Amino acid sequence: MTHLYAAVAGYVGRPDQKGGTGVFCRPAGQDAWIHALDHLEAYTVVVHPKDPATVFAGTSDGVWRSTDQGKSFQRMQFPDTGKQVWCFLVDAGNPDLVYAGGSPIDLYRSEDRGASWRKLPNPQVPERCKAPFAARVMRLAQHPSRPGEIYAALEVAGAIRTTDGGETWEDCSEDLIRLSNLPHLRSKIVSDSFAEGMLDGHAIITTPADPDAVTIAVRMGLFRSADQGRTWQDLEVGRFSPVTYGRDIRVSPADPNTLYAALSVAAASHDGGLYRSTDAGKTWRRFDKVQVHGTIMSVALHARDPNTVYLGARYGGEIYGTQDGGETWHAATLPHGVKDIYAVACG
């Protein structure tokens, strides 16, 4: 039994199509969804790993928070109005310390479990691709034993790293650009650069099973660095999957060797699969037993129950989940008329 959440945005290439946006919540044991936050676009929703009553929502107007398991949300003391927030990171050792990432690129820090926020110094990421939207901080990942060392995946701007909790940042994109010179890793869709595909960062992880490595999911697949982002190696996930567009990657809270990756055809596609690795990313196998009709945007893992896994696909409100470790799957479709799912969470 788990509470289930979805963050929904609506503008992606189809501004003429009206539909529900915001945060939807489905309480444990119920089949009906509650439209808990209904007047803003939402790009991420995160259940606090130590406090399941606390749920963070990143919206088109800063940070909103629920302290009643998604029944209601309130806007927090956030320094910028009208700022898109795309990701959160709860510090592994301090449950009151939370980071957030925004678009255009900015980082924020809260020391009171998300009630108030401080804007961190801007990382001054160089603009390597001119895209029709501002670059975004899509995901944050913390080193397993050095809490001040945090990595960020950026769309469409590569990756950055801090070693002092966000006060200063270093670029980790030069080798991604080098790799983009390889013919099979060149991709230009919305910008002026063939490096676009390798700089199209969507998610990033670290794991105690491989503590000094970081793995990023980009348009062109999954890539691993063993030297703090100075160089990157292709995990060649195409050996295991017919589709390689990397949108999400997660580490099991129960087993640091177990990773989940959402792989699809492209940003706007009608197929995809959820893949699992039990050897920290060396090999992968298809995990889900469903057929989606949109790009898989998000994977949700339960902080206390490793058998519970959900995925959210982009169009039509598609959400599927398993509560028995992948043996059986059920649909938890959002109400008719919702638009683009960006994130799912459970807890």
Buried (B, 14 or more C-beta within 10 A) or exposed (E): EBBBBBBBBBEBEEEEEEBBBBBBBBBEEEEEBBBBBBEBBBBBBBBBBBBBBBBBBBBBBBBBBBBEBBBBBEBBEBEBEEBBBBBBBBBBEEBBBBBBBBBEBBBBBBBEBBBEBEBBEEBEBEEBBEBEEBBBBBBBBBBBEEBEBBBBBBBBBBBBBBBEBBEEBEBBBEBBBBBBEEEEBBBEEEBEBBBBBBBBBBBBBBBBBBEBBBBBBBBBBBBBBEEBBEBBBBBEBBEBBEBBBBBBBBBBBEBBBBBBBBBBBBBBBBBBBBBBBBEBBEBBEBBBEBEBEBBBBBBBBBBEBBEBBBBBBBBBBBBBBBBEEBEEBEEBEBEEEBBBBBBBBBB
